[in-house]
Amino acid sequence: MRVIILPGNGCSPVRSSNWYKWLEGKLLEEGRFKDGVVLKDMPDPDRARRSIWLPFIKEQIMVSSERTIVVGHSSGAVAALRLAETIPLAGLVLVAACHTDLGVTNERLSGWYPPSGGEWKWADIRSNSGNGNILLLHSTDDPFIPISEPRHVAKCLGEDGCKLREFTDQSHFFYPSEDILHAVNHVLDTALLM
């Protein structure tokens, strides 16, 4: 099994941003992902355009998709959702995910969200993610993404398998959190049972 960590926009270099290097180190230390832990700087880190990110993920990062869990944070969570529309994965961990551009011009222009990005293919995301092996983490005090966003995502992905864990004090998950590590291990355990 392999894990890919997709950062949020504006996170460059990625190993100096948020909790990404910390999670990479913890997962390597645990040694459960025998096929690797992948954390790479993304091209176009500030605008995070779909037309640049998805081809990069598919061509530079993906290997054996069905044995891959994707951990995405913020824009990286949105990228993980769009990736799962077309590529079978073992599961997803979505940290601070949203489904709309939130009225932000740069987000609208990034190409991830309807209408310009096309409608969400919720059934495909679910079936391509270990048949709903999806865990969302979100905090009610997130200053950028209201809790209604991940609640909508969880509802659209279905209650069987897909879970939303809500917190009250994690903001936008800028710092290392054992909750993220536990979520990755939970999705891995579920994938290994399939």
Residue frames as qw, qx, qy, qz and C-alpha x, y, z in Angstrom:
[[0.000, 0.890, 0.456, 0.000, 0.00, 0.00, 0.00],
 [0.420, 0.178, 0.041, 0.889, 1.10, 3.55, -0.78],
 [0.078, -0.834, -0.450, 0.309, 0.04, 6.99, 0.49],
 [0.353, 0.426, 0.200, 0.809, 0.18, 10.32, -1.32],
 [0.192, -0.667, -0.411, 0.592, -0.06, 13.61, 0.58],
 [0.279, 0.586, 0.385, 0.656, -1.51, 16.49, -1.47],
 [0.250, -0.287, -0.354, 0.854, -1.00, 19.96, 0.08],
 [0.178, 0.848, 0.433, -0.247, -3.20, 23.00, 0.01],
 [0.491, 0.725, 0.105, 0.470, -2.46, 25.90, -2.30],
 [0.082, -0.914, 0.222, -0.331, 0.25, 28.34, -1.26],
 [0.796, -0.523, 0.305, 0.017, 2.26, 25.56, 0.39],
 [0.825, 0.440, -0.093, 0.342, 5.72, 25.71, -1.10],
 [0.380, 0.248, -0.885, -0.103, 8.10, 24.28, -0.25],
 [0.740, -0.336, -0.410, -0.413, 5.74, 21.60, 0.92],
 [0.727, -0.162, -0.565, 0.356, 8.02, 20.19, 3.64],
 [0.203, 0.035, -0.360, 0.910, 8.09, 23.60, 5.34],
 [0.403, -0.237, -0.183, -0.865, 4.32, 23.96, 5.27],
 [0.767, -0.305, -0.047, -0.562, 1.68, 22.94, 7.79],
 [0.727, -0.372, 0.539, -0.206, 1.86, 19.29, 8.94],
 [0.846, 0.447, -0.215, -0.197, 2.92, 17.58, 5.72],
 [0.404, 0.533, -0.701, 0.247, 6.54, 16.76, 6.62],
 [0.396, -0.321, 0.671, -0.539, 5.43, 15.71, 10.12],
 [0.873, 0.132, 0.240, -0.403, 2.85, 13.27, 8.70],
 [0.727, 0.527, -0.440, -0.023, 5.35, 11.94, 6.16],
 [0.120, 0.513, -0.758, 0.384, 7.83, 11.26, 8.99],
 [0.595, -0.169, 0.575, -0.536, 5.23, 9.59, 11.22],
 [0.904, 0.285, 0.038, -0.318, 4.03, 7.32, 8.42],
 [0.597, 0.550, -0.572, 0.121, 7.58, 6.37, 7.44],
 [0.146, -0.448, 0.737, -0.485, 8.40, 5.69, 11.09],
 [0.767, -0.023, 0.422, -0.484, 5.37, 3.41, 11.45],
 [0.078, -0.338, 0.871, 0.348, 6.39, 1.51, 8.30],
 [0.571, 0.320, 0.690, -0.309, 2.88, 0.43, 7.34],
 [0.606, 0.733, 0.020, -0.308, 3.00, 1.83, 3.80],
 [0.760, -0.210, 0.498, 0.361, 5.37, -0.67, 2.20],
 [0.589, 0.524, 0.417, 0.453, 5.04, 0.90, -1.26],
 [0.384, 0.184, -0.012, 0.905, 5.99, 4.36, -0.04],
 [0.083, -0.807, -0.406, 0.420, 4.92, 7.71, 1.34],
 [0.446, 0.386, 0.343, 0.731, 4.87, 10.39, -1.36],
 [0.110, -0.884, -0.254, 0.377, 5.10, 14.11, -0.64],
 [0.541, 0.200, 0.320, 0.752, 6.14, 16.39, -3.49],
 [0.036, 0.461, 0.050, -0.885, 6.15, 20.10, -4.19],
 [0.491, 0.617, 0.615, -0.006, 3.28, 20.87, -6.52],
 [0.293, 0.200, 0.342, 0.870, 3.61, 22.95, -9.67],
 [0.206, -0.520, -0.302, -0.772, 1.60, 26.17, -9.65],
 [0.351, -0.247, -0.777, 0.460, 1.43, 26.08, -5.83],
 [0.066, 0.192, 0.306, -0.930, -0.29, 29.45, -5.35],
 [0.525, 0.135, -0.200, -0.816, -3.11, 29.16, -7.89],
 [0.405, -0.036, 0.895, -0.183, -3.42, 25.36, -7.72],
 [0.584, 0.342, -0.225, -0.701, -5.04, 25.11, -11.14],
 [0.856, 0.064, 0.469, -0.207, -6.70, 21.83, -11.98],
 [0.758, 0.642, -0.108, -0.046, -5.29, 21.90, -15.52],
 [0.274, 0.688, -0.623, 0.252, -1.78, 21.73, -14.00],
 [0.438, -0.422, 0.681, -0.408, -2.29, 19.74, -10.80],
 [0.898, 0.079, 0.316, -0.297, -4.27, 16.75, -12.08],
 [0.802, 0.527, -0.276, 0.053, -1.89, 15.91, -14.95],
 [0.104, 0.648, -0.658, 0.369, 1.08, 16.28, -12.56],
 [0.636, -0.288, 0.582, -0.418, -0.55, 13.96, -10.02],
 [0.931, 0.251, 0.167, -0.207, -1.45, 11.37, -12.66],
 [0.745, 0.595, -0.253, 0.162, 1.88, 11.50, -14.53],
 [0.261, 0.634, -0.552, 0.474, 4.42, 12.24, -11.77],
 [0.356, -0.399, 0.615, -0.580, 2.98, 10.79, -8.58],
 [0.882, -0.003, 0.198, -0.428, 0.55, 7.93, -9.29],
 [0.043, 0.374, -0.911, -0.169, 1.87, 4.38, -9.70],
 [0.235, -0.243, -0.935, -0.110, -0.51, 1.65, -8.59],
 [0.296, -0.357, -0.015, -0.886, -3.70, 3.56, -7.95],
 [0.752, -0.378, -0.400, -0.362, -5.82, 0.81, -6.41],
 [0.763, -0.287, -0.409, 0.410, -3.18, 0.35, -3.72],
 [0.282, 0.245, -0.138, 0.917, -2.98, 4.08, -3.00],
 [0.224, -0.781, -0.529, 0.244, -4.56, 6.20, -0.28],
 [0.276, 0.516, 0.082, 0.806, -4.64, 9.93, -0.96],
 [0.325, -0.647, -0.442, 0.530, -4.49, 12.42, 1.90],
 [0.260, 0.539, 0.271, 0.754, -5.54, 15.86, 0.71],
 [0.247, -0.541, -0.427, 0.682, -5.61, 19.14, 2.62],
 [0.162, 0.670, 0.091, -0.718, -7.75, 22.08, 1.50],
 [0.528, 0.605, -0.335, -0.492, -7.07, 22.46, -2.25],
 [0.103, 0.339, -0.932, -0.082, -5.32, 19.09, -2.04],
 [0.396, 0.209, 0.813, -0.373, -8.57, 17.57, -0.72],
 [0.585, 0.608, 0.102, -0.527, -10.44, 18.99, -3.71],
 [0.336, 0.564, -0.689, -0.307, -7.76, 17.56, -6.02],
 [0.167, -0.122, 0.969, -0.137, -8.15, 14.16, -4.32],
 [0.548, 0.413, 0.548, -0.477, -11.91, 14.26, -4.93],
 [0.567, 0.664, -0.204, -0.442, -11.47, 15.09, -8.62],
 [0.108, 0.460, -0.872, -0.129, -8.76, 12.42, -8.96],
 [0.317, 0.055, 0.911, -0.258, -11.15, 9.82, -7.51],
 [0.630, 0.469, 0.136, -0.603, -13.76, 10.68, -10.14],
 [0.724, 0.551, -0.330, -0.251, -11.70, 8.76, -12.71],
 [0.424, 0.447, -0.761, 0.201, -9.06, 6.69, -10.89],
 [0.831, -0.422, -0.341, -0.125, -9.71, 3.79, -8.50],
 [0.083, 0.598, -0.577, 0.550, -8.02, 4.34, -5.13],
 [0.457, -0.167, -0.832, 0.267, -7.86, 2.41, -1.86],
 [0.303, -0.752, -0.541, 0.222, -9.30, 5.36, 0.07],
 [0.194, 0.661, 0.029, 0.724, -9.26, 9.07, 0.84],
 [0.394, -0.574, -0.442, 0.565, -8.52, 11.26, 3.85],
 [0.179, 0.679, 0.285, 0.653, -9.89, 14.74, 3.20],
 [0.404, -0.464, -0.391, 0.684, -8.77, 17.48, 5.58],
 [0.062, 0.598, 0.112, -0.791, -10.62, 20.81, 5.33],
 [0.253, 0.215, 0.766, 0.550, -12.45, 19.88, 2.12],
 [0.343, 0.476, 0.220, -0.780, -14.98, 21.98, 0.24],
 [0.495, 0.361, 0.752, 0.242, -17.18, 21.53, -2.83],
 [0.280, 0.907, 0.297, 0.104, -17.71, 25.16, -3.94],
 [0.527, 0.434, -0.099, 0.725, -15.38, 28.03, -4.78],
 [0.388, -0.574, -0.481, 0.538, -16.75, 29.86, -1.70],
 [0.157, 0.959, 0.234, -0.018, -17.13, 33.00, -3.81],
 [0.424, -0.679, 0.346, 0.489, -13.34, 33.42, -4.05],
 [0.550, 0.743, -0.203, -0.322, -12.19, 34.51, -7.52],
 [0.087, 0.578, -0.806, -0.098, -8.92, 32.53, -7.52],
 [0.456, -0.001, 0.867, -0.201, -10.80, 29.40, -6.44],
 [0.668, 0.570, 0.306, -0.368, -13.39, 29.90, -9.18],
 [0.458, 0.762, -0.391, -0.238, -10.64, 30.33, -11.77],
 [0.315, -0.478, 0.820, 0.012, -8.77, 27.22, -10.57],
 [0.550, 0.214, -0.634, -0.500, -11.15, 24.95, -12.50],
 [0.052, 0.045, -0.960, 0.272, -12.02, 22.55, -9.69],
 [0.239, 0.328, 0.676, -0.615, -15.58, 23.64, -8.96],
 [0.237, 0.601, 0.710, 0.280, -18.91, 23.69, -10.78],
 [0.818, 0.468, 0.246, -0.227, -19.96, 25.09, -13.09],
 [0.373, 0.781, -0.467, -0.182, -16.64, 25.62, -14.96],
 [0.118, -0.451, 0.883, -0.059, -15.07, 22.48, -13.49],
 [0.537, -0.086, -0.755, -0.366, -18.11, 20.33, -14.26],
 [0.736, -0.483, -0.003, -0.474, -20.54, 18.80, -11.82],
 [0.280, -0.476, 0.801, -0.233, -19.20, 16.59, -9.06],
 [0.722, 0.080, -0.620, -0.296, -19.38, 12.86, -9.84],
 [0.490, -0.507, 0.512, -0.491, -20.19, 11.77, -6.30],
 [0.966, -0.013, 0.160, -0.201, -21.10, 8.17, -7.16],
 [0.782, 0.491, -0.292, 0.250, -17.83, 7.73, -9.08],
 [0.012, 0.671, -0.542, 0.507, -15.79, 9.24, -6.24],
 [0.726, -0.358, 0.408, -0.421, -17.45, 6.87, -3.78],
 [0.986, 0.137, 0.084, -0.053, -17.01, 3.72, -5.88],
 [0.674, 0.572, -0.299, 0.360, -13.43, 4.65, -6.82],
 [0.072, -0.640, 0.529, -0.553, -12.45, 5.21, -3.17],
 [0.113, 0.085, -0.949, 0.283, -12.61, 1.69, -1.84],
 [0.331, -0.512, -0.715, -0.343, -16.41, 1.85, -2.13],
 [0.374, -0.826, -0.178, -0.382, -16.69, 4.73, 0.34],
 [0.763, -0.322, -0.239, 0.507, -13.45, 4.31, 2.31],
 [0.211, 0.617, 0.041, 0.757, -13.39, 8.06, 2.88],
 [0.470, -0.614, -0.457, 0.440, -12.74, 10.01, 6.06],
 [0.158, 0.750, 0.096, 0.636, -13.23, 13.78, 6.25],
 [0.488, -0.432, -0.415, 0.635, -11.73, 15.93, 9.02],
 [0.091, 0.637, 0.207, 0.737, -12.98, 19.47, 9.55],
 [0.281, -0.288, -0.548, 0.734, -13.09, 22.03, 12.32],
 [0.014, 0.826, 0.561, 0.051, -16.05, 24.27, 13.05],
 [0.214, -0.871, 0.003, 0.442, -13.63, 27.15, 13.67],
 [0.601, 0.148, 0.447, 0.646, -12.04, 26.92, 10.19],
 [0.023, 0.648, 0.092, -0.755, -11.71, 30.58, 9.09],
 [0.097, 0.323, -0.592, -0.732, -11.80, 29.73, 5.36],
 [0.389, -0.089, -0.803, -0.442, -14.22, 26.85, 4.85],
 [0.573, -0.264, 0.282, -0.723, -17.54, 26.71, 6.73],
 [0.369, -0.122, 0.901, -0.193, -18.59, 23.37, 8.22],
 [0.712, 0.443, 0.276, -0.470, -21.52, 23.23, 5.77],
 [0.459, 0.627, -0.547, -0.312, -19.03, 22.43, 2.98],
 [0.116, 0.284, -0.951, 0.033, -17.67, 19.10, 4.30],
 [0.483, 0.181, 0.697, -0.498, -21.12, 18.18, 5.62],
 [0.679, 0.539, -0.045, -0.495, -22.41, 18.50, 2.06],
 [0.361, 0.515, -0.761, -0.157, -19.50, 16.44, 0.72],
 [0.169, -0.129, 0.934, -0.286, -20.13, 13.69, 3.31],
 [0.606, 0.344, 0.459, -0.551, -23.85, 13.67, 2.53],
 [0.633, 0.586, -0.280, -0.421, -23.23, 13.39, -1.22],
 [0.287, 0.447, -0.847, -0.022, -20.73, 10.57, -0.74],
 [0.778, -0.246, -0.500, -0.289, -23.18, 8.58, 1.38],
 [0.533, -0.662, 0.351, -0.394, -23.24, 7.48, 4.97],
 [0.986, -0.107, 0.115, 0.045, -22.08, 3.89, 4.43],
 [0.818, 0.125, 0.020, 0.561, -18.31, 3.99, 4.81],
 [0.272, 0.548, -0.021, 0.791, -17.80, 7.74, 4.35],
 [0.490, -0.674, -0.459, 0.309, -17.43, 9.53, 7.69],
 [0.145, 0.754, -0.077, 0.636, -17.02, 13.15, 8.74],
 [0.604, -0.428, -0.449, 0.500, -15.17, 13.85, 11.99],
 [0.016, 0.864, 0.116, 0.490, -15.84, 17.34, 13.28],
 [0.568, -0.197, -0.387, 0.700, -13.59, 19.25, 15.64],
 [0.107, -0.940, -0.323, -0.014, -14.02, 22.62, 17.36],
 [0.355, -0.877, 0.197, 0.257, -10.43, 23.77, 17.80],
 [0.751, -0.051, 0.447, 0.484, -8.33, 22.79, 14.77],
 [0.129, 0.697, -0.173, -0.684, -8.87, 25.90, 12.62],
 [0.709, 0.577, -0.248, -0.321, -7.77, 25.04, 9.06],
 [0.962, -0.145, 0.151, 0.177, -5.50, 22.23, 10.31],
 [0.317, 0.881, -0.325, 0.133, -2.30, 24.23, 10.01],
 [0.187, -0.648, 0.697, -0.243, -0.37, 22.19, 12.58],
 [0.338, 0.127, -0.933, -0.015, 0.51, 18.54, 13.17],
 [0.665, -0.211, 0.228, -0.679, -2.41, 16.60, 14.58],
 [0.234, -0.141, 0.958, -0.084, -2.58, 13.05, 15.82],
 [0.619, 0.418, 0.462, -0.478, -6.14, 13.07, 14.50],
 [0.561, 0.641, -0.361, -0.379, -4.80, 13.19, 10.94],
 [0.094, 0.415, -0.905, 0.002, -2.42, 10.31, 11.63],
 [0.426, 0.106, 0.819, -0.370, -5.26, 8.26, 13.19],
 [0.651, 0.541, 0.136, -0.515, -7.48, 9.00, 10.17],
 [0.433, 0.580, -0.635, -0.270, -4.82, 7.75, 7.73],
 [0.053, -0.227, 0.960, -0.156, -4.36, 4.57, 9.75],
 [0.559, 0.279, 0.591, -0.510, -8.13, 4.05, 9.93],
 [0.664, 0.589, -0.142, -0.439, -8.48, 4.32, 6.15],
 [0.268, 0.498, -0.820, -0.087, -5.49, 2.00, 5.72],
 [0.306, -0.060, 0.892, -0.329, -6.98, -0.59, 8.10],
 [0.659, 0.435, 0.352, -0.502, -10.27, -0.47, 6.20],
 [0.546, 0.628, -0.434, -0.344, -8.49, -0.83, 2.85],
 [0.067, 0.400, -0.913, 0.042, -6.54, -3.86, 4.07],
 [0.484, 0.112, 0.765, -0.410, -9.80, -5.61, 5.04],
 [0.659, 0.521, 0.014, -0.543, -11.20, -5.33, 1.52]]
